[in-house]
Amino acid sequence: MHLADDGAVTLTGAGRQAYQRVSEQSGALSGRMMECLSPEEDEALMELLQRVAGHLGTLAAETPRQ
């Protein structure tokens, strides 16, 4: 990882390779994890998780920083 003067973060070559490996492995695991759900159940779950994530964002914005 490299932090530029402007605050931008970039991955090194080794970082990009590691990201690719992890991304491939997590994608395969995610697919296997969800294979027990029907397409309709998978869609419903994703909608619910997106709603919860949005609500958490709202709560975070409302919570004063200490």
C-alpha positions in Angstrom: 0.0 0.0 0.0 1.2 3.5 -0.8 -0.1 6.8 0.6 0.3 9.7 -1.9 0.8 13.3 -0.8 -2.8 14.0 -1.8 -4.1 11.3 0.6 -4.8 8.8 -2.2 -4.1 5.2 -1.3 -2.8 2.8 -4.0 -1.8 -0.9 -3.8 1.7 -2.0 -4.7 2.1 -4.9 -7.2 2.2 -7.4 -4.3 -0.9 -5.8 -2.8 -2.8 -6.1 -6.1 -1.8 -9.8 -6.3 -2.9 -10.4 -2.7 -6.2 -8.6 -3.3 -6.9 -10.7 -6.4 -6.3 -13.9 -4.5 -8.5 -12.9 -1.6 -11.2 -11.6 -4.0 -11.3 -14.9 -5.9 -11.4 -17.0 -2.7 -14.1 -14.9 -1.1 -16.2 -14.9 -4.2 -16.1 -18.7 -4.4 -16.9 -19.0 -0.7 -19.8 -16.5 -1.0 -21.3 -18.5 -3.8 -21.0 -21.8 -1.9 -22.5 -20.1 1.2 -25.6 -18.9 -0.6 -26.3 -22.1 -2.6 -28.7 -23.3 0.1 -31.0 -20.4 -0.8 -33.4 -20.1 -3.7 -32.9 -17.2 -6.0 -35.9 -15.5 -4.4 -34.5 -16.0 -0.9 -31.1 -14.7 -2.0 -32.7 -11.6 -3.4 -34.8 -11.1 -0.2 -31.7 -11.5 2.0 -29.7 -9.0 0.0 -32.6 -6.4 0.1 -32.8 -6.9 3.9 -29.0 -6.6 4.4 -29.0 -3.4 2.3 -31.8 -1.9 4.4 -29.9 -2.7 7.6 -26.7 -1.3 6.2 -28.5 1.9 5.2 -30.0 2.2 8.7 -26.6 1.7 10.3 -25.3 4.6 8.1 -28.2 6.8 9.4 -27.4 5.8 13.0 -23.7 6.6 12.6 -24.6 10.0 11.2 -26.8 10.7 14.2 -24.3 9.5 16.8 -22.1 12.3 18.1 -18.4 11.7 17.8 -16.5 11.6 21.1 
